[in-house]
Amino acid sequence: MADPGETAPAALVRELREETGVDLHGHTPTVISRGYVDDPRNSDHAWICTTAALYRLPHTVLATGADDALAAAWWPFTTLAALTSAVEKAGMQLYAAHLPLFTAALDHLDQA
């Protein structure tokens, strides 16, 4: 979540650093989606909006789960089916609201 007065890209960089130790400061993202997401916390008076960004890094970086992302890990992302399968084989599942965001990322990568 963005802090008051914080931009979405700044919140993304801060949250990722806090939760995985990965610091993307100085890297330029491609914003692939902005808008409302289907979230169980949505109500008639409040709802979740998200900005999803794609970072293409020149090398692999180490991610170490922390804070509320203790299970942070890197997963193969060649197709949505491969990602879903790998996550499910590890006994987890993808958050349904993220599936359209992953699809947008793949669409962007296919056009690149």
Phi and psi in radians as a Rosetta constraint file:
Dihedral C 1 N 2 CA 2 C 2 CIRCULARHARMONIC -1.332 0.35
Dihedral N 2 CA 2 C 2 N 3 CIRCULARHARMONIC 2.452 0.35
Dihedral C 2 N 3 CA 3 C 3 CIRCULARHARMONIC -1.365 0.35
Dihedral N 3 CA 3 C 3 N 4 CIRCULARHARMONIC 2.745 0.35
Dihedral C 3 N 4 CA 4 C 4 CIRCULARHARMONIC -0.932 0.35
Dihedral N 4 CA 4 C 4 N 5 CIRCULARHARMONIC 2.263 0.35
Dihedral C 4 N 5 CA 5 C 5 CIRCULARHARMONIC 1.425 0.35
Dihedral N 5 CA 5 C 5 N 6 CIRCULARHARMONIC -0.050 0.35
Dihedral C 5 N 6 CA 6 C 6 CIRCULARHARMONIC -1.597 0.35
Dihedral N 6 CA 6 C 6 N 7 CIRCULARHARMONIC 2.398 0.35
Dihedral C 6 N 7 CA 7 C 7 CIRCULARHARMONIC -1.308 0.35
Dihedral N 7 CA 7 C 7 N 8 CIRCULARHARMONIC 2.777 0.35
Dihedral C 7 N 8 CA 8 C 8 CIRCULARHARMONIC -1.053 0.35
Dihedral N 8 CA 8 C 8 N 9 CIRCULARHARMONIC -0.807 0.35
Dihedral C 8 N 9 CA 9 C 9 CIRCULARHARMONIC -1.070 0.35
Dihedral N 9 CA 9 C 9 N 10 CIRCULARHARMONIC -0.677 0.35
Dihedral C 9 N 10 CA 10 C 10 CIRCULARHARMONIC -1.155 0.35
Dihedral N 10 CA 10 C 10 N 11 CIRCULARHARMONIC -0.677 0.35
Dihedral C 10 N 11 CA 11 C 11 CIRCULARHARMONIC -1.131 0.35
Dihedral N 11 CA 11 C 11 N 12 CIRCULARHARMONIC -0.700 0.35
Dihedral C 11 N 12 CA 12 C 12 CIRCULARHARMONIC -1.052 0.35
Dihedral N 12 CA 12 C 12 N 13 CIRCULARHARMONIC -0.829 0.35
Dihedral C 12 N 13 CA 13 C 13 CIRCULARHARMONIC -1.104 0.35
Dihedral N 13 CA 13 C 13 N 14 CIRCULARHARMONIC -0.785 0.35
Dihedral C 13 N 14 CA 14 C 14 CIRCULARHARMONIC -1.114 0.35
Dihedral N 14 CA 14 C 14 N 15 CIRCULARHARMONIC -0.850 0.35
Dihedral C 14 N 15 CA 15 C 15 CIRCULARHARMONIC -1.081 0.35
Dihedral N 15 CA 15 C 15 N 16 CIRCULARHARMONIC -0.761 0.35
Dihedral C 15 N 16 CA 16 C 16 CIRCULARHARMONIC -1.100 0.35
Dihedral N 16 CA 16 C 16 N 17 CIRCULARHARMONIC -0.728 0.35
Dihedral C 16 N 17 CA 17 C 17 CIRCULARHARMONIC -1.113 0.35
Dihedral N 17 CA 17 C 17 N 18 CIRCULARHARMONIC -0.780 0.35
Dihedral C 17 N 18 CA 18 C 18 CIRCULARHARMONIC -1.115 0.35
Dihedral N 18 CA 18 C 18 N 19 CIRCULARHARMONIC -0.670 0.35
Dihedral C 18 N 19 CA 19 C 19 CIRCULARHARMONIC -1.666 0.35
Dihedral N 19 CA 19 C 19 N 20 CIRCULARHARMONIC -0.289 0.35
Dihedral C 19 N 20 CA 20 C 20 CIRCULARHARMONIC -2.378 0.35
Dihedral N 20 CA 20 C 20 N 21 CIRCULARHARMONIC -0.188 0.35
Dihedral C 20 N 21 CA 21 C 21 CIRCULARHARMONIC 1.414 0.35
Dihedral N 21 CA 21 C 21 N 22 CIRCULARHARMONIC -0.056 0.35
Dihedral C 21 N 22 CA 22 C 22 CIRCULARHARMONIC -1.408 0.35
Dihedral N 22 CA 22 C 22 N 23 CIRCULARHARMONIC 2.172 0.35
Dihedral C 22 N 23 CA 23 C 23 CIRCULARHARMONIC -1.917 0.35
Dihedral N 23 CA 23 C 23 N 24 CIRCULARHARMONIC 1.929 0.35
Dihedral C 23 N 24 CA 24 C 24 CIRCULARHARMONIC -1.708 0.35
Dihedral N 24 CA 24 C 24 N 25 CIRCULARHARMONIC 0.148 0.35
Dihedral C 24 N 25 CA 25 C 25 CIRCULARHARMONIC -0.971 0.35
Dihedral N 25 CA 25 C 25 N 26 CIRCULARHARMONIC 2.295 0.35
Dihedral C 25 N 26 CA 26 C 26 CIRCULARHARMONIC 1.634 0.35
Dihedral N 26 CA 26 C 26 N 27 CIRCULARHARMONIC -0.203 0.35
Dihedral C 26 N 27 CA 27 C 27 CIRCULARHARMONIC -1.695 0.35
Dihedral N 27 CA 27 C 27 N 28 CIRCULARHARMONIC 2.546 0.35
Dihedral C 27 N 28 CA 28 C 28 CIRCULARHARMONIC -1.755 0.35
Dihedral N 28 CA 28 C 28 N 29 CIRCULARHARMONIC 2.148 0.35
Dihedral C 28 N 29 CA 29 C 29 CIRCULARHARMONIC -1.540 0.35
Dihedral N 29 CA 29 C 29 N 30 CIRCULARHARMONIC 2.842 0.35
Dihedral C 29 N 30 CA 30 C 30 CIRCULARHARMONIC -1.851 0.35
Dihedral N 30 CA 30 C 30 N 31 CIRCULARHARMONIC 2.041 0.35
Dihedral C 30 N 31 CA 31 C 31 CIRCULARHARMONIC -1.314 0.35
Dihedral N 31 CA 31 C 31 N 32 CIRCULARHARMONIC 2.157 0.35
Dihedral C 31 N 32 CA 32 C 32 CIRCULARHARMONIC -1.881 0.35
Dihedral N 32 CA 32 C 32 N 33 CIRCULARHARMONIC -0.249 0.35
Dihedral C 32 N 33 CA 33 C 33 CIRCULARHARMONIC -2.842 0.35
Dihedral N 33 CA 33 C 33 N 34 CIRCULARHARMONIC 2.475 0.35
Dihedral C 33 N 34 CA 34 C 34 CIRCULARHARMONIC -2.464 0.35
Dihedral N 34 CA 34 C 34 N 35 CIRCULARHARMONIC 2.330 0.35
Dihedral C 34 N 35 CA 35 C 35 CIRCULARHARMONIC 2.675 0.35
Dihedral N 35 CA 35 C 35 N 36 CIRCULARHARMONIC -2.981 0.35
Dihedral C 35 N 36 CA 36 C 36 CIRCULARHARMONIC -1.244 0.35
Dihedral N 36 CA 36 C 36 N 37 CIRCULARHARMONIC 2.573 0.35
Dihedral C 36 N 37 CA 37 C 37 CIRCULARHARMONIC -2.201 0.35
Dihedral N 37 CA 37 C 37 N 38 CIRCULARHARMONIC 2.591 0.35
Dihedral C 37 N 38 CA 38 C 38 CIRCULARHARMONIC -1.275 0.35
Dihedral N 38 CA 38 C 38 N 39 CIRCULARHARMONIC 2.012 0.35
Dihedral C 38 N 39 CA 39 C 39 CIRCULARHARMONIC -2.458 0.35
Dihedral N 39 CA 39 C 39 N 40 CIRCULARHARMONIC 2.399 0.35
Dihedral C 39 N 40 CA 40 C 40 CIRCULARHARMONIC -1.108 0.35
Dihedral N 40 CA 40 C 40 N 41 CIRCULARHARMONIC -0.270 0.35
Dihedral C 40 N 41 CA 41 C 41 CIRCULARHARMONIC -1.450 0.35
Dihedral N 41 CA 41 C 41 N 42 CIRCULARHARMONIC -0.162 0.35
Dihedral C 41 N 42 CA 42 C 42 CIRCULARHARMONIC -1.100 0.35
Dihedral N 42 CA 42 C 42 N 43 CIRCULARHARMONIC 2.552 0.35
Dihedral C 42 N 43 CA 43 C 43 CIRCULARHARMONIC -2.509 0.35
Dihedral N 43 CA 43 C 43 N 44 CIRCULARHARMONIC -3.077 0.35
Dihedral C 43 N 44 CA 44 C 44 CIRCULARHARMONIC -1.171 0.35
Dihedral N 44 CA 44 C 44 N 45 CIRCULARHARMONIC -0.319 0.35
Dihedral C 44 N 45 CA 45 C 45 CIRCULARHARMONIC -2.000 0.35
Dihedral N 45 CA 45 C 45 N 46 CIRCULARHARMONIC -0.134 0.35
Dihedral C 45 N 46 CA 46 C 46 CIRCULARHARMONIC -2.702 0.35
Dihedral N 46 CA 46 C 46 N 47 CIRCULARHARMONIC 2.579 0.35
Dihedral C 46 N 47 CA 47 C 47 CIRCULARHARMONIC -2.653 0.35
Dihedral N 47 CA 47 C 47 N 48 CIRCULARHARMONIC 2.861 0.35
Dihedral C 47 N 48 CA 48 C 48 CIRCULARHARMONIC -1.722 0.35
Dihedral N 48 CA 48 C 48 N 49 CIRCULARHARMONIC 2.268 0.35
Dihedral C 48 N 49 CA 49 C 49 CIRCULARHARMONIC -2.029 0.35
Dihedral N 49 CA 49 C 49 N 50 CIRCULARHARMONIC 2.591 0.35
Dihedral C 49 N 50 CA 50 C 50 CIRCULARHARMONIC -2.391 0.35
Dihedral N 50 CA 50 C 50 N 51 CIRCULARHARMONIC 2.693 0.35
Dihedral C 50 N 51 CA 51 C 51 CIRCULARHARMONIC -2.089 0.35
Dihedral N 51 CA 51 C 51 N 52 CIRCULARHARMONIC 2.104 0.35
Dihedral C 51 N 52 CA 52 C 52 CIRCULARHARMONIC -1.839 0.35
Dihedral N 52 CA 52 C 52 N 53 CIRCULARHARMONIC 2.323 0.35
Dihedral C 52 N 53 CA 53 C 53 CIRCULARHARMONIC -2.247 0.35
Dihedral N 53 CA 53 C 53 N 54 CIRCULARHARMONIC 2.570 0.35
Dihedral C 53 N 54 CA 54 C 54 CIRCULARHARMONIC -1.917 0.35
Dihedral N 54 CA 54 C 54 N 55 CIRCULARHARMONIC 2.190 0.35
Dihedral C 54 N 55 CA 55 C 55 CIRCULARHARMONIC -1.941 0.35
Dihedral N 55 CA 55 C 55 N 56 CIRCULARHARMONIC 2.237 0.35
Dihedral C 55 N 56 CA 56 C 56 CIRCULARHARMONIC -1.909 0.35
Dihedral N 56 CA 56 C 56 N 57 CIRCULARHARMONIC 1.937 0.35
Dihedral C 56 N 57 CA 57 C 57 CIRCULARHARMONIC -1.743 0.35
Dihedral N 57 CA 57 C 57 N 58 CIRCULARHARMONIC 2.640 0.35
Dihedral C 57 N 58 CA 58 C 58 CIRCULARHARMONIC -1.313 0.35
Dihedral N 58 CA 58 C 58 N 59 CIRCULARHARMONIC -0.187 0.35
Dihedral C 58 N 59 CA 59 C 59 CIRCULARHARMONIC -2.691 0.35
Dihedral N 59 CA 59 C 59 N 60 CIRCULARHARMONIC 2.860 0.35
Dihedral C 59 N 60 CA 60 C 60 CIRCULARHARMONIC -1.256 0.35
Dihedral N 60 CA 60 C 60 N 61 CIRCULARHARMONIC 2.438 0.35
Dihedral C 60 N 61 CA 61 C 61 CIRCULARHARMONIC -2.043 0.35
Dihedral N 61 CA 61 C 61 N 62 CIRCULARHARMONIC 2.655 0.35
Dihedral C 61 N 62 CA 62 C 62 CIRCULARHARMONIC -1.461 0.35
Dihedral N 62 CA 62 C 62 N 63 CIRCULARHARMONIC 2.280 0.35
Dihedral C 62 N 63 CA 63 C 63 CIRCULARHARMONIC -2.007 0.35
Dihedral N 63 CA 63 C 63 N 64 CIRCULARHARMONIC 2.253 0.35
Dihedral C 63 N 64 CA 64 C 64 CIRCULARHARMONIC -2.136 0.35
Dihedral N 64 CA 64 C 64 N 65 CIRCULARHARMONIC 2.024 0.35
Dihedral C 64 N 65 CA 65 C 65 CIRCULARHARMONIC -1.038 0.35
Dihedral N 65 CA 65 C 65 N 66 CIRCULARHARMONIC 2.408 0.35
Dihedral C 65 N 66 CA 66 C 66 CIRCULARHARMONIC -2.659 0.35
Dihedral N 66 CA 66 C 66 N 67 CIRCULARHARMONIC 3.086 0.35
Dihedral C 66 N 67 CA 67 C 67 CIRCULARHARMONIC 0.930 0.35
Dihedral N 67 CA 67 C 67 N 68 CIRCULARHARMONIC -2.162 0.35
Dihedral C 67 N 68 CA 68 C 68 CIRCULARHARMONIC -1.712 0.35
Dihedral N 68 CA 68 C 68 N 69 CIRCULARHARMONIC 0.343 0.35
Dihedral C 68 N 69 CA 69 C 69 CIRCULARHARMONIC -2.212 0.35
Dihedral N 69 CA 69 C 69 N 70 CIRCULARHARMONIC 0.819 0.35
Dihedral C 69 N 70 CA 70 C 70 CIRCULARHARMONIC -1.077 0.35
Dihedral N 70 CA 70 C 70 N 71 CIRCULARHARMONIC -0.448 0.35
Dihedral C 70 N 71 CA 71 C 71 CIRCULARHARMONIC -1.663 0.35
Dihedral N 71 CA 71 C 71 N 72 CIRCULARHARMONIC 0.355 0.35
Dihedral C 71 N 72 CA 72 C 72 CIRCULARHARMONIC -1.006 0.35
Dihedral N 72 CA 72 C 72 N 73 CIRCULARHARMONIC 2.396 0.35
Dihedral C 72 N 73 CA 73 C 73 CIRCULARHARMONIC -2.768 0.35
Dihedral N 73 CA 73 C 73 N 74 CIRCULARHARMONIC 2.778 0.35
Dihedral C 73 N 74 CA 74 C 74 CIRCULARHARMONIC -1.579 0.35
Dihedral N 74 CA 74 C 74 N 75 CIRCULARHARMONIC 2.432 0.35
Dihedral C 74 N 75 CA 75 C 75 CIRCULARHARMONIC -2.251 0.35
Dihedral N 75 CA 75 C 75 N 76 CIRCULARHARMONIC 2.604 0.35
Dihedral C 75 N 76 CA 76 C 76 CIRCULARHARMONIC -1.126 0.35
Dihedral N 76 CA 76 C 76 N 77 CIRCULARHARMONIC 2.464 0.35
Dihedral C 76 N 77 CA 77 C 77 CIRCULARHARMONIC -2.385 0.35
Dihedral N 77 CA 77 C 77 N 78 CIRCULARHARMONIC 1.069 0.35
Dihedral C 77 N 78 CA 78 C 78 CIRCULARHARMONIC -1.582 0.35
Dihedral N 78 CA 78 C 78 N 79 CIRCULARHARMONIC -0.598 0.35
Dihedral C 78 N 79 CA 79 C 79 CIRCULARHARMONIC -2.528 0.35
Dihedral N 79 CA 79 C 79 N 80 CIRCULARHARMONIC 2.814 0.35
Dihedral C 79 N 80 CA 80 C 80 CIRCULARHARMONIC -1.143 0.35
Dihedral N 80 CA 80 C 80 N 81 CIRCULARHARMONIC -0.646 0.35
Dihedral C 80 N 81 CA 81 C 81 CIRCULARHARMONIC -1.113 0.35
Dihedral N 81 CA 81 C 81 N 82 CIRCULARHARMONIC -0.742 0.35
Dihedral C 81 N 82 CA 82 C 82 CIRCULARHARMONIC -1.141 0.35
Dihedral N 82 CA 82 C 82 N 83 CIRCULARHARMONIC -0.717 0.35
Dihedral C 82 N 83 CA 83 C 83 CIRCULARHARMONIC -1.108 0.35
Dihedral N 83 CA 83 C 83 N 84 CIRCULARHARMONIC -0.860 0.35
Dihedral C 83 N 84 CA 84 C 84 CIRCULARHARMONIC -1.017 0.35
Dihedral N 84 CA 84 C 84 N 85 CIRCULARHARMONIC -0.776 0.35
Dihedral C 84 N 85 CA 85 C 85 CIRCULARHARMONIC -1.095 0.35
Dihedral N 85 CA 85 C 85 N 86 CIRCULARHARMONIC -0.797 0.35
Dihedral C 85 N 86 CA 86 C 86 CIRCULARHARMONIC -1.092 0.35
Dihedral N 86 CA 86 C 86 N 87 CIRCULARHARMONIC -0.742 0.35
Dihedral C 86 N 87 CA 87 C 87 CIRCULARHARMONIC -1.166 0.35
Dihedral N 87 CA 87 C 87 N 88 CIRCULARHARMONIC -0.741 0.35
Dihedral C 87 N 88 CA 88 C 88 CIRCULARHARMONIC -1.164 0.35
Dihedral N 88 CA 88 C 88 N 89 CIRCULARHARMONIC -0.625 0.35
Dihedral C 88 N 89 CA 89 C 89 CIRCULARHARMONIC -1.101 0.35
Dihedral N 89 CA 89 C 89 N 90 CIRCULARHARMONIC -0.452 0.35
Dihedral C 89 N 90 CA 90 C 90 CIRCULARHARMONIC -1.508 0.35
Dihedral N 90 CA 90 C 90 N 91 CIRCULARHARMONIC 0.092 0.35
Dihedral C 90 N 91 CA 91 C 91 CIRCULARHARMONIC 1.441 0.35
Dihedral N 91 CA 91 C 91 N 92 CIRCULARHARMONIC 0.325 0.35
Dihedral C 91 N 92 CA 92 C 92 CIRCULARHARMONIC -2.160 0.35
Dihedral N 92 CA 92 C 92 N 93 CIRCULARHARMONIC 3.125 0.35
Dihedral C 92 N 93 CA 93 C 93 CIRCULARHARMONIC -2.503 0.35
Dihedral N 93 CA 93 C 93 N 94 CIRCULARHARMONIC 2.698 0.35
Dihedral C 93 N 94 CA 94 C 94 CIRCULARHARMONIC -1.323 0.35
Dihedral N 94 CA 94 C 94 N 95 CIRCULARHARMONIC 2.581 0.35
Dihedral C 94 N 95 CA 95 C 95 CIRCULARHARMONIC -1.265 0.35
Dihedral N 95 CA 95 C 95 N 96 CIRCULARHARMONIC 2.189 0.35
Dihedral C 95 N 96 CA 96 C 96 CIRCULARHARMONIC -0.958 0.35
Dihedral N 96 CA 96 C 96 N 97 CIRCULARHARMONIC -0.654 0.35
Dihedral C 96 N 97 CA 97 C 97 CIRCULARHARMONIC -1.158 0.35
Dihedral N 97 CA 97 C 97 N 98 CIRCULARHARMONIC -0.316 0.35
Dihedral C 97 N 98 CA 98 C 98 CIRCULARHARMONIC -1.483 0.35
Dihedral N 98 CA 98 C 98 N 99 CIRCULARHARMONIC -0.323 0.35
Dihedral C 98 N 99 CA 99 C 99 CIRCULARHARMONIC -1.007 0.35
Dihedral N 99 CA 99 C 99 N 100 CIRCULARHARMONIC -0.789 0.35
Dihedral C 99 N 100 CA 100 C 100 CIRCULARHARMONIC -1.130 0.35
Dihedral N 100 CA 100 C 100 N 101 CIRCULARHARMONIC -0.508 0.35
Dihedral C 100 N 101 CA 101 C 101 CIRCULARHARMONIC -1.234 0.35
Dihedral N 101 CA 101 C 101 N 102 CIRCULARHARMONIC -0.707 0.35
Dihedral C 101 N 102 CA 102 C 102 CIRCULARHARMONIC -1.109 0.35
Dihedral N 102 CA 102 C 102 N 103 CIRCULARHARMONIC -0.695 0.35
Dihedral C 102 N 103 CA 103 C 103 CIRCULARHARMONIC -1.092 0.35
Dihedral N 103 CA 103 C 103 N 104 CIRCULARHARMONIC -0.741 0.35
Dihedral C 103 N 104 CA 104 C 104 CIRCULARHARMONIC -1.084 0.35
Dihedral N 104 CA 104 C 104 N 105 CIRCULARHARMONIC -0.677 0.35
Dihedral C 104 N 105 CA 105 C 105 CIRCULARHARMONIC -1.123 0.35
Dihedral N 105 CA 105 C 105 N 106 CIRCULARHARMONIC -0.792 0.35
Dihedral C 105 N 106 CA 106 C 106 CIRCULARHARMONIC -1.099 0.35
Dihedral N 106 CA 106 C 106 N 107 CIRCULARHARMONIC -0.721 0.35
Dihedral C 106 N 107 CA 107 C 107 CIRCULARHARMONIC -1.040 0.35
Dihedral N 107 CA 107 C 107 N 108 CIRCULARHARMONIC -0.744 0.35
Dihedral C 107 N 108 CA 108 C 108 CIRCULARHARMONIC -1.114 0.35
Dihedral N 108 CA 108 C 108 N 109 CIRCULARHARMONIC -0.769 0.35
Dihedral C 108 N 109 CA 109 C 109 CIRCULARHARMONIC -1.132 0.35
Dihedral N 109 CA 109 C 109 N 110 CIRCULARHARMONIC -0.625 0.35
Dihedral C 109 N 110 CA 110 C 110 CIRCULARHARMONIC -1.151 0.35
Dihedral N 110 CA 110 C 110 N 111 CIRCULARHARMONIC -0.491 0.35
Dihedral C 110 N 111 CA 111 C 111 CIRCULARHARMONIC -1.497 0.35
Dihedral N 111 CA 111 C 111 N 112 CIRCULARHARMONIC -0.297 0.35
